[in-house]
Amino acid sequence: MPYRLAVICWLCLLSPLMADDVLEQAIQSWKGDVLTIGRDDRGEPLRVLIDPGAWEYNREQTRYLYYIDVGDDEEALQGACKTISLLDALRNNGSPPHPARAVVLVTPDMLPGDPGRARLLTFPPKGDAYNSSGQVTASTIWRFAAWFGPDIIKEYHNEKSEDYQEFARAFVPGEEANVEWNPGSFAVEAQRSLAGLGAVLVSRKPMPLRRTKATLEYRNTVQAWSQEHKWVDDLNLEGPQSKARIEIQRRIDRTPEQVVDELLSVYGDQLNSVMYQPALAVLSRHRWAISRHDDEQLQQVQRILNPYLSGDKEALKGLGNGSQYAGHLAFAEWARHSGDAAAIKLVQAAADRGFDDQGQPLEAMPTHNEMSDAVFMACPILTAAAELTGEQKYLDMAGRHFRFMRKLCQRDDGIYRHSPLCEAPWGRGNGFPALGLALSLTDLDSILANADRAELHPVARELRTEFRDALEQHLSALLEDQDVTGMWRQVIDDPRAYREMTTTCMIGFALQRSLDRGWLTDEKYKTAVDRAWQAVKVRTGAHGELMDVCTGTGKQKSLDDYLNRTAIWGKDERGGAMALMFATERALTATK
């Protein structure tokens, strides 16, 4: 008997007070977990009731997603809640493994339009996620379904909806009506392709939860029709798994090496401008080529960097900015392995932006814009300059800059506000400090291991202790907000925020390197990074497609501004670079 995983989405559209009261009772009676999958159109949490362990993606499981919209019928809502109770009671029924179930609770005023609306949500959602007016609820459900990876979707709605009334007339003698469901319904669109992952087995039936003779006869008739419908045959599916589920399982089963190779087929092949987004992908290609003794890829990296190394292209004009400083990390990586004097000169030129014309250190590296991003944008290029040149001033500046940014942006709870404009801990605004300190600590360890840099050892040792302690404090605080699925969110401590790809990759990289280098030893960090890696694999396609990458973001004035940042689904240079950093680190760990 396959392990069945059921997800039931109830979109309850009746009076808010009555719905909230009844559904809150269902929440209180549910014996499993309560998980927020995002937010609805009014900005409130969209919750799932779910059994523990539902996110293990056990290949023996058959994964069900039930999508139920009971309209504005109070009796139907009461019946739906009774069904929830029945599902809860059946959790441990029979021999193991027992079914796992979940319920998404959406009250009437969480949806666009007037209360008591008769129309259904339309899929796939239109516009950007998760900030297009009237589409937030639909976006949250659609993308949730995608990373859940169901085998079967069973869609139920109240029979009073216009869509159902038209369908029902097809079974009335003498009536001529369309027996096909209208485009735009959840099941119909998922049957075509669930968010580009592939087709899902579907059925779509009315949910007249009142047991009258008429409704029972109607339901039996429609169920008979559903059994004869050729949706399943048209899908050409083999076995109980849907194409979407097979794709999710393929992603999970990949080794880190396979993920790296897939990502490198799309990212890390250009440096048209010296910015961190393409540079980190090139850096990852370089590391991968070194580890594999791949001369062809090394030559490719050299061709990418040569226009800047030769001086044909200018790497940094004027003062530049933090993204450009961090872009020079690609030259630092090249210099470490080649000793290229031109590469060292470029690194030094970026690091020198932290000093005035008389060579005196500035208060902090320029263009920090008061954002926590600047820990990554500056500290690693400064420690790299110290490692490559042996000049202590760069270590002094790295410590000076970090203390300035930490005082400005780190909150009392150990996580970072993005800037002093508001207290919101933006996801990538926490990924940047974690990644930046991990890279800087790597340089400090290299300095301490190099006898030729003995004059730097006292300062490097002191700075290493400071950075390591700061990184541990930060990562320990971040573990408190890691989602059960393994992800971190667009706003770290707000469960309404979407699960964000780059944040998870950057924190995952910092955790993995910290464990590999012995900076962290507690088993909790290994558990966290393993969960993060699986979640990232689920959200990374074979051709560079990434799920929920926050678009470029400067400092914002409010929490809502961060919640409303567009979540990209598809190819993305920034997301690809961060995914490559994490995947390469995992792959090199596995090789060791």
C-alpha positions as CSV (number, residue, x, y, z in Angstrom):
1,M,0.0,0.0,0.0
2,P,1.7,3.3,-1.1
3,Y,2.1,6.0,1.4
4,R,-0.5,8.6,0.6
5,L,0.2,12.3,1.2
6,A,-2.9,14.4,1.0
7,V,-3.0,18.2,0.8
8,I,-6.5,19.7,1.0
9,C,-7.0,23.3,0.1
10,W,-10.3,24.8,1.4
11,L,-11.1,28.2,0.0
12,C,-14.0,29.2,2.2
13,L,-15.9,32.1,0.9
14,L,-18.7,33.0,3.3
15,S,-19.1,35.5,6.1
16,P,-15.7,36.2,7.7
17,L,-16.9,35.9,11.3
18,M,-18.6,32.6,10.8
19,A,-15.8,31.2,8.7
20,D,-13.0,32.4,11.0
21,D,-14.8,30.9,14.0
22,V,-15.4,27.5,12.4
23,L,-12.0,27.3,10.8
24,E,-10.2,28.3,14.0
25,Q,-12.0,25.4,15.7
26,A,-10.6,23.1,13.0
27,I,-7.1,24.5,13.7
28,Q,-7.4,23.9,17.4
29,S,-8.6,20.4,16.9
30,W,-5.9,19.4,14.4
31,K,-3.4,17.1,15.9
32,G,-0.6,17.8,13.4
33,D,1.4,20.9,12.6
34,V,0.3,24.4,11.4
35,L,2.4,25.8,8.6
36,T,2.0,29.1,6.9
37,I,2.7,28.8,3.2
38,G,2.5,32.5,2.4
39,R,-0.1,35.3,2.5
40,D,-3.4,36.0,0.8
41,D,-4.7,39.1,-1.0
42,R,-5.4,41.0,2.2
43,G,-1.8,40.3,3.5
44,E,-2.9,37.8,6.2
45,P,-1.3,34.3,6.7
46,L,-2.5,31.5,4.4
47,R,-2.1,28.5,6.6
48,V,-1.8,24.7,6.1
49,L,-2.6,22.1,8.6
50,I,-0.2,19.3,8.0
51,D,1.1,16.1,9.6
52,P,4.8,16.1,10.6
53,G,7.2,14.7,8.1
54,A,5.1,15.6,5.1
55,W,8.1,17.3,3.4
56,E,10.4,14.2,3.2
57,Y,9.4,13.4,-0.4
58,N,9.4,9.7,0.3
59,R,9.4,8.0,-3.1
60,E,6.9,5.4,-1.7
61,Q,4.3,8.1,-1.1
62,T,1.5,8.9,-3.4
63,R,1.0,12.6,-3.1
64,Y,-2.5,14.0,-3.1
65,L,-3.6,17.6,-3.3
66,Y,-7.3,18.3,-2.6
67,Y,-8.4,21.7,-3.6
68,I,-11.9,22.6,-2.3
69,D,-13.8,25.8,-2.7
70,V,-17.1,25.6,-0.8
71,G,-18.4,29.0,-2.0
72,D,-20.7,31.0,0.3
73,D,-22.7,28.0,1.7
74,E,-22.6,27.9,5.4
75,E,-23.7,24.3,5.5
76,A,-21.0,23.4,3.1
77,L,-18.4,25.0,5.3
78,Q,-19.6,23.1,8.3
79,G,-19.4,19.9,6.2
80,A,-15.9,20.7,5.1
81,C,-14.8,21.2,8.7
82,K,-16.4,17.8,9.6
83,T,-14.4,16.3,6.7
84,I,-11.2,17.8,8.2
85,S,-12.0,16.2,11.5
86,L,-12.6,12.9,9.8
87,L,-9.3,13.1,8.0
88,D,-7.6,13.9,11.3
89,A,-9.2,10.9,13.0
90,L,-8.1,8.6,10.2
91,R,-4.4,9.7,10.4
92,N,-3.3,6.6,12.3
93,N,-6.0,4.3,10.9
94,G,-4.8,0.9,9.6
95,S,-1.2,-0.3,9.4
96,P,1.8,2.0,8.8
97,P,2.8,3.9,6.9
98,H,-0.1,6.2,7.7
99,P,-1.4,8.9,5.3
100,A,-0.2,12.4,5.8
101,R,-2.7,15.2,5.2
102,A,-2.8,19.0,5.1
103,V,-5.5,21.6,5.0
104,V,-5.1,25.2,3.6
105,L,-7.5,27.5,5.4
106,V,-8.6,30.6,3.5
107,T,-11.4,32.8,4.9
108,P,-13.8,34.8,2.7
109,D,-12.1,38.2,3.1
110,M,-8.7,36.8,2.1
111,L,-9.8,36.6,-1.5
112,P,-10.3,39.4,-4.1
113,G,-13.7,40.7,-4.9
114,D,-16.8,41.2,-2.9
115,P,-17.9,38.9,-0.1
116,G,-20.1,36.1,-1.2
117,R,-18.6,36.0,-4.7
118,A,-19.7,33.1,-6.9
119,R,-16.7,33.0,-9.3
120,L,-13.7,30.8,-8.8
121,L,-10.0,31.7,-8.5
122,T,-8.3,31.7,-11.9
123,F,-5.1,29.8,-12.6
124,P,-2.3,30.2,-13.4
125,P,-2.1,33.5,-11.6
126,K,-1.4,36.6,-13.7
127,G,1.3,39.2,-13.1
128,D,4.2,39.2,-10.8
129,A,4.3,37.0,-7.6
130,Y,3.4,37.8,-4.9
131,N,2.4,41.4,-5.3
132,S,-0.1,41.6,-8.2
133,S,-3.4,43.0,-7.0
134,G,-6.1,40.2,-6.7
135,Q,-3.6,37.5,-7.5
136,V,-1.7,37.0,-4.3
137,T,-3.9,34.1,-3.0
138,A,-3.8,32.3,-6.3
139,S,0.0,32.8,-6.6
140,T,0.6,31.4,-3.1
141,I,-1.5,28.3,-3.8
142,W,-0.1,27.7,-7.3
143,R,3.5,27.9,-6.3
144,F,2.9,25.9,-3.1
145,A,1.4,23.2,-5.3
146,A,4.5,23.3,-7.5
147,W,7.1,22.8,-4.8
148,F,4.8,20.3,-3.1
149,G,4.9,18.1,-6.2
150,P,1.5,16.3,-6.1
151,D,0.8,13.1,-8.1
152,I,-3.0,13.7,-8.0
153,I,-5.0,16.9,-7.7
154,K,-8.7,16.5,-6.7
155,E,-10.6,19.7,-7.1
156,Y,-13.9,20.3,-5.4
157,H,-16.1,23.3,-5.4
158,N,-19.6,24.2,-4.2
159,E,-22.2,23.1,-6.7
160,K,-23.8,26.6,-6.6
161,S,-21.0,28.3,-8.5
162,E,-21.8,29.2,-12.1
163,D,-19.1,27.0,-13.4
164,Y,-20.7,24.0,-11.7
165,Q,-24.3,24.9,-12.7
166,E,-23.3,24.9,-16.4
167,F,-21.6,21.5,-16.0
168,A,-24.6,20.1,-14.1
169,R,-27.0,21.0,-17.0
170,A,-25.1,18.5,-19.2
171,F,-26.6,15.7,-17.1
172,V,-30.2,17.0,-17.3
173,P,-32.3,15.1,-20.0
174,G,-33.0,17.4,-22.9
175,E,-30.4,20.0,-21.9
176,E,-27.5,20.9,-24.1
177,A,-24.5,22.1,-22.1
178,N,-20.7,21.9,-22.1
179,V,-19.4,18.9,-20.2
180,E,-15.9,20.2,-20.2
181,W,-14.5,22.4,-17.5
182,N,-13.7,25.9,-18.3
183,P,-10.0,26.9,-18.8
184,G,-8.5,28.6,-15.8
185,S,-9.6,26.2,-13.1
186,F,-6.9,24.8,-10.8
187,A,-7.2,21.2,-11.9
188,V,-7.5,21.9,-15.6
189,E,-4.4,24.1,-15.6
190,A,-2.4,21.6,-13.5
191,Q,-3.5,18.8,-15.8
192,R,-1.9,20.8,-18.7
193,S,1.3,21.5,-16.7
194,L,1.8,22.5,-13.1
195,A,3.9,25.7,-13.2
196,G,6.0,24.2,-16.0
197,L,7.0,21.1,-14.0
198,G,4.7,18.7,-15.9
199,A,1.2,17.3,-15.9
200,V,-0.6,16.1,-12.8
201,L,-3.4,13.5,-12.6
202,V,-6.6,15.4,-11.9
203,S,-10.3,15.1,-11.2
204,R,-12.8,17.8,-10.7
205,K,-16.1,17.2,-9.0
206,P,-18.8,19.2,-7.1
207,M,-18.8,19.2,-3.3
208,P,-22.4,19.3,-2.2
209,L,-21.6,18.5,1.4
210,R,-25.3,18.3,2.3
211,R,-26.5,14.7,1.9
212,T,-29.9,15.0,0.1
213,K,-31.3,12.5,-2.4
214,A,-31.0,15.0,-5.2
215,T,-27.4,16.0,-4.5
216,L,-26.4,12.4,-4.0
217,E,-27.9,11.4,-7.4
218,Y,-26.2,14.4,-9.0
219,R,-22.9,13.6,-7.4
220,N,-23.0,9.9,-8.4
221,T,-23.8,10.9,-12.0
222,V,-20.8,13.3,-12.2
223,Q,-18.5,10.8,-10.5
224,A,-19.5,8.2,-13.1
225,W,-18.7,10.7,-15.8
226,S,-15.4,11.5,-14.2
227,Q,-14.4,7.8,-14.2
228,E,-15.1,7.7,-18.0
229,H,-13.2,10.9,-18.8
230,K,-9.9,10.4,-20.6
231,W,-7.8,12.9,-18.8
232,V,-5.6,10.1,-17.3
233,D,-5.3,8.3,-20.6
234,D,-4.3,11.6,-22.4
235,L,-1.4,12.1,-19.9
236,N,0.3,8.8,-20.9
237,L,1.5,8.5,-17.3
238,E,3.4,5.4,-16.2
239,G,2.5,4.2,-12.7
240,P,1.0,6.4,-9.9
241,Q,3.5,9.3,-10.2
242,S,2.6,12.4,-12.1
243,K,5.1,14.1,-14.4
244,A,5.4,17.0,-12.0
245,R,6.2,14.6,-9.2
246,I,8.7,12.7,-11.3
247,E,10.5,16.0,-12.1
248,I,10.6,16.9,-8.4
249,Q,12.0,13.5,-7.5
250,R,14.6,13.8,-10.3
251,R,15.7,17.0,-8.8
252,I,16.0,15.6,-5.3
253,D,17.9,12.5,-6.5
254,R,20.6,14.6,-8.1
255,T,24.1,14.6,-6.7
256,P,25.7,18.0,-6.0
257,E,28.0,17.3,-9.0
258,Q,25.0,16.9,-11.2
259,V,23.4,20.2,-10.0
260,V,26.7,22.0,-10.6
261,D,27.0,20.7,-14.1
262,E,23.4,21.6,-14.9
263,L,23.8,25.2,-13.6
264,L,27.1,25.7,-15.4
265,S,25.3,24.9,-18.7
266,V,23.5,28.2,-18.1
267,Y,25.5,30.4,-15.8
268,G,29.2,31.5,-15.3
269,D,30.1,31.9,-19.0
270,Q,30.5,35.7,-19.1
271,L,31.6,38.8,-17.2
272,N,30.2,41.6,-19.3
273,S,30.5,43.9,-16.3
274,V,32.4,43.3,-13.1
275,M,29.4,42.9,-10.8
276,Y,29.0,40.2,-8.1
277,Q,26.1,38.5,-9.9
278,P,28.1,37.1,-12.9
279,A,31.4,37.2,-11.0
280,L,30.3,34.6,-8.4
281,A,29.2,32.3,-11.1
282,V,32.6,32.6,-12.9
283,L,34.3,32.1,-9.5
284,S,32.3,28.9,-9.1
285,R,33.2,27.7,-12.6
286,H,36.9,28.3,-11.7
287,R,36.7,26.4,-8.4
288,W,34.9,23.5,-10.2
289,A,37.5,23.4,-13.0
290,I,40.4,23.3,-10.4
291,S,38.8,20.5,-8.5
292,R,38.3,18.4,-11.7
293,H,41.6,19.3,-13.3
294,D,39.5,20.5,-16.2
295,D,41.9,22.5,-18.5
296,E,39.1,23.3,-20.9
297,Q,37.0,25.1,-18.3
298,L,40.1,26.8,-16.9
299,Q,40.9,28.2,-20.3
300,Q,37.2,29.3,-20.5
301,V,37.6,31.2,-17.2
302,Q,40.8,32.8,-18.5
303,R,39.1,33.9,-21.7
304,I,36.3,35.5,-19.6
305,L,38.7,37.4,-17.4
306,N,41.4,38.3,-20.0
307,P,39.8,41.5,-21.2
308,Y,40.2,42.9,-17.7
309,L,43.5,41.3,-16.9
310,S,45.0,42.7,-20.2
311,G,43.5,46.2,-19.5
312,D,41.4,46.1,-22.7
313,K,38.4,46.6,-20.5
314,E,38.2,48.8,-17.4
315,A,37.1,46.8,-14.4
316,L,36.3,49.6,-12.0
317,K,35.6,53.2,-13.0
318,G,35.8,56.0,-10.5
319,L,34.6,55.2,-7.0
320,G,32.5,52.3,-8.2
321,N,30.1,50.6,-5.9
322,G,29.8,47.6,-3.6
323,S,28.5,45.2,-6.3
324,Q,31.6,46.0,-8.3
325,Y,34.0,45.6,-5.4
326,A,32.5,42.1,-4.8
327,G,32.7,41.4,-8.5
328,H,36.5,41.5,-8.1
329,L,36.3,38.3,-6.1
330,A,36.6,36.5,-9.4
331,F,40.0,38.1,-10.0
332,A,41.0,37.2,-6.4
333,E,40.2,33.5,-7.0
334,W,42.2,33.6,-10.2
335,A,45.1,35.2,-8.5
336,R,45.2,32.6,-5.8
337,H,45.7,29.8,-8.2
338,S,47.8,31.5,-10.9
339,G,49.7,34.2,-9.1
340,D,48.7,36.6,-11.9
341,A,50.1,40.0,-11.1
342,A,47.4,41.8,-13.1
343,A,44.7,40.0,-11.1
344,I,46.3,41.0,-7.8
345,K,46.5,44.6,-9.0
346,L,42.8,44.6,-9.8
347,V,41.9,43.2,-6.4
348,Q,44.1,45.8,-4.7
349,A,42.5,48.6,-6.7
350,A,39.0,47.6,-5.4
351,A,40.2,47.3,-1.9
352,D,42.0,50.7,-2.1
353,R,38.6,52.4,-2.3
354,G,38.5,52.1,1.4
355,F,41.3,54.7,1.8
356,D,41.6,58.4,1.1
357,D,44.2,60.1,-1.2
358,Q,46.7,60.1,1.7
359,G,46.2,56.4,2.3
360,Q,44.2,56.9,5.5
361,P,41.3,54.5,6.1
362,L,37.8,55.8,5.7
363,E,35.1,55.3,8.3
364,A,33.9,52.3,6.2
365,M,34.1,51.2,2.6
366,P,32.3,53.7,0.5
367,T,28.9,53.2,-1.2
368,H,27.7,51.0,1.6
369,N,24.4,52.9,1.6
370,E,23.8,51.8,5.2
371,M,22.7,48.3,3.9
372,S,23.8,45.0,5.5
373,D,24.7,43.8,2.0
374,A,28.0,45.8,2.5
375,V,29.4,43.1,4.8
376,F,29.7,40.9,1.7
377,M,30.4,43.7,-0.7
378,A,33.5,44.8,1.1
379,C,35.0,42.5,3.7
380,P,36.0,39.6,1.4
381,I,37.7,41.8,-1.1
382,L,39.7,43.4,1.7
383,T,40.8,40.1,3.3
384,A,41.6,38.8,-0.2
385,A,43.8,41.9,-0.8
386,A,45.6,41.2,2.5
387,E,46.2,37.6,1.6
388,L,47.5,38.4,-1.9
389,T,49.7,41.4,-1.0
390,G,50.7,40.8,2.6
391,E,49.6,44.4,3.6
392,Q,48.0,44.7,7.0
393,K,46.0,47.8,6.2
394,Y,43.5,45.7,4.4
395,L,42.9,43.5,7.4
396,D,42.5,46.6,9.6
397,M,40.0,48.0,7.1
398,A,38.1,44.7,7.0
399,G,37.6,44.8,10.7
400,R,36.8,48.5,10.7
401,H,34.2,48.1,8.0
402,F,32.5,45.1,9.6
403,R,32.2,46.8,13.0
404,F,30.7,49.8,11.4
405,M,28.1,47.8,9.4
406,R,27.3,45.5,12.4
407,K,26.6,48.4,14.7
408,L,24.4,49.9,12.0
409,C,22.4,46.9,11.0
410,Q,22.5,44.0,13.5
411,R,19.5,43.7,15.7
412,D,19.6,42.6,19.4
413,D,18.3,39.2,18.4
414,G,21.3,38.5,16.2
415,I,19.8,38.9,12.8
416,Y,20.3,41.9,10.5
417,R,17.8,44.6,9.6
418,H,18.5,45.6,6.0
419,S,19.1,49.2,6.9
420,P,18.2,51.7,9.6
421,L,15.2,52.7,7.6
422,C,13.2,49.9,9.1
423,E,13.6,46.8,11.3
424,A,12.6,44.3,8.6
425,P,15.2,41.5,8.3
426,W,15.3,41.1,4.6
427,G,16.3,37.6,3.6
428,R,19.2,38.4,1.3
429,G,20.1,41.2,3.7
430,N,21.0,38.3,6.1
431,G,22.5,36.1,3.4
432,F,25.0,38.7,2.5
433,P,26.6,39.0,6.0
434,A,26.7,35.2,6.4
435,L,28.3,34.7,3.0
436,G,30.7,37.7,3.5
437,L,32.1,36.5,6.8
438,A,32.5,32.9,5.5
439,L,34.6,34.1,2.6
440,S,36.6,36.4,4.8
441,L,37.3,33.7,7.3
442,T,38.6,31.5,4.5
443,D,41.1,34.2,3.6
444,L,42.1,34.6,7.2
445,D,42.7,30.8,7.6
446,S,44.9,30.9,4.4
447,I,46.9,33.8,5.9
448,L,47.5,31.9,9.1
449,A,48.5,28.8,7.3
450,N,51.1,30.7,5.2
451,A,54.5,31.2,6.8
452,D,55.3,33.9,4.3
453,R,52.5,36.0,5.9
454,A,53.8,35.6,9.4
455,E,53.8,39.4,10.0
456,L,50.1,39.4,9.5
457,H,49.4,36.5,11.9
458,P,48.7,38.4,15.1
459,V,46.1,40.7,13.4
460,A,44.7,37.9,11.3
461,R,44.3,35.7,14.4
462,E,42.5,38.4,16.3
463,L,40.2,39.2,13.4
464,R,39.5,35.5,12.7
465,T,38.2,35.1,16.3
466,E,36.0,38.2,15.9
467,F,34.6,37.1,12.6
468,R,34.1,33.5,13.6
469,D,32.2,34.4,16.8
470,A,30.1,36.9,14.8
471,L,29.3,34.3,12.2
472,E,28.3,31.7,14.7
473,Q,26.1,34.1,16.6
474,H,24.4,35.1,13.3
475,L,23.9,31.6,12.0
476,S,22.6,30.3,15.4
477,A,20.0,33.1,15.3
478,L,19.1,32.2,11.7
479,L,18.5,28.6,12.6
480,E,15.5,29.7,14.7
481,D,13.8,31.0,11.6
482,Q,14.5,28.1,9.1
483,D,11.3,26.8,7.7
484,V,10.3,23.2,8.2
485,T,10.8,22.8,4.4
486,G,14.4,23.8,4.8
487,M,14.1,27.3,3.4
488,W,14.6,30.8,4.7
489,R,12.1,33.5,3.8
490,Q,12.1,36.8,2.0
491,V,11.7,38.4,5.4
492,I,13.5,36.1,7.8
493,D,11.1,36.2,10.7
494,D,7.8,36.7,9.0
495,P,6.0,33.5,8.1
496,R,3.8,35.3,5.6
497,A,6.9,36.0,3.4
498,Y,7.6,33.7,0.5
499,R,10.5,31.1,0.8
500,E,13.4,32.8,-1.0
501,M,16.0,31.0,-3.1
502,T,19.1,33.2,-2.8
503,T,18.7,33.7,0.9
504,T,18.7,30.0,1.4
505,C,21.7,29.4,-0.9
506,M,23.8,32.1,0.8
507,I,23.1,30.9,4.3
508,G,23.5,27.3,3.1
509,F,26.9,28.1,1.7
510,A,28.0,29.8,5.0
511,L,26.8,26.8,7.0
512,Q,28.5,24.3,4.7
513,R,31.8,26.1,4.7
514,S,31.7,26.6,8.4
515,L,31.2,22.9,9.0
516,D,33.9,22.0,6.5
517,R,36.5,24.3,8.0
518,G,35.6,23.5,11.6
519,W,34.3,26.9,12.5
520,L,31.1,25.2,13.6
521,T,30.8,21.7,15.0
522,D,27.3,21.4,16.5
523,E,25.2,18.7,14.7
524,K,22.3,21.2,14.5
525,Y,24.2,23.1,11.8
526,K,24.6,20.0,9.7
527,T,20.9,19.2,10.0
528,A,20.1,22.7,8.9
529,V,22.4,22.7,5.8
530,D,21.2,19.3,4.7
531,R,17.5,20.4,4.9
532,A,18.5,23.6,3.0
533,W,20.2,21.7,0.3
534,Q,17.2,19.5,-0.4
535,A,14.9,22.5,-0.5
536,V,17.2,24.2,-3.0
537,K,17.3,21.2,-5.2
538,V,13.5,21.1,-5.4
539,R,13.6,24.7,-6.6
540,T,16.4,24.3,-9.2
541,G,15.5,23.0,-12.6
542,A,17.8,21.3,-15.2
543,H,18.1,24.3,-17.4
544,G,18.8,27.0,-14.8
545,E,15.1,27.6,-13.9
546,L,14.9,28.8,-10.3
547,M,11.8,29.2,-8.1
548,D,11.2,32.4,-6.1
549,V,14.3,34.6,-6.4
550,C,13.8,38.0,-5.0
551,T,14.4,40.7,-7.6
552,G,17.1,43.3,-7.0
553,T,16.3,45.3,-3.9
554,G,17.7,48.5,-2.4
555,K,16.9,49.6,1.1
556,Q,13.1,49.8,1.7
557,K,11.1,51.9,4.0
558,S,8.7,49.4,5.4
559,L,8.0,45.7,6.0
560,D,5.4,45.6,3.3
561,D,7.9,46.9,0.8
562,Y,10.0,43.8,1.4
563,L,7.0,41.5,1.4
564,N,5.9,43.0,-2.0
565,R,9.2,42.5,-3.8
566,T,8.7,40.4,-6.9
567,A,9.6,36.7,-6.7
568,I,11.2,35.6,-10.0
569,W,10.5,32.1,-11.4
570,G,12.8,31.2,-14.2
571,K,16.4,32.0,-15.2
572,D,18.1,34.6,-13.1
573,E,21.7,35.7,-13.0
574,R,21.8,36.5,-9.3
575,G,19.9,33.4,-8.3
576,G,22.1,31.2,-10.6
577,A,25.2,32.6,-9.0
578,M,24.1,31.9,-5.5
579,A,22.8,28.4,-6.4
580,L,26.2,27.7,-8.0
581,M,28.1,28.9,-4.9
582,F,26.0,26.5,-2.7
583,A,26.1,23.6,-5.1
584,T,29.8,23.8,-5.7
585,E,30.5,23.9,-2.0
586,R,28.3,20.8,-1.4
587,A,30.0,19.1,-4.3
588,L,33.5,19.8,-3.1
589,T,32.5,18.7,0.4
590,A,31.3,15.4,-1.1
591,T,34.5,15.0,-3.0
592,K,36.6,15.4,0.2
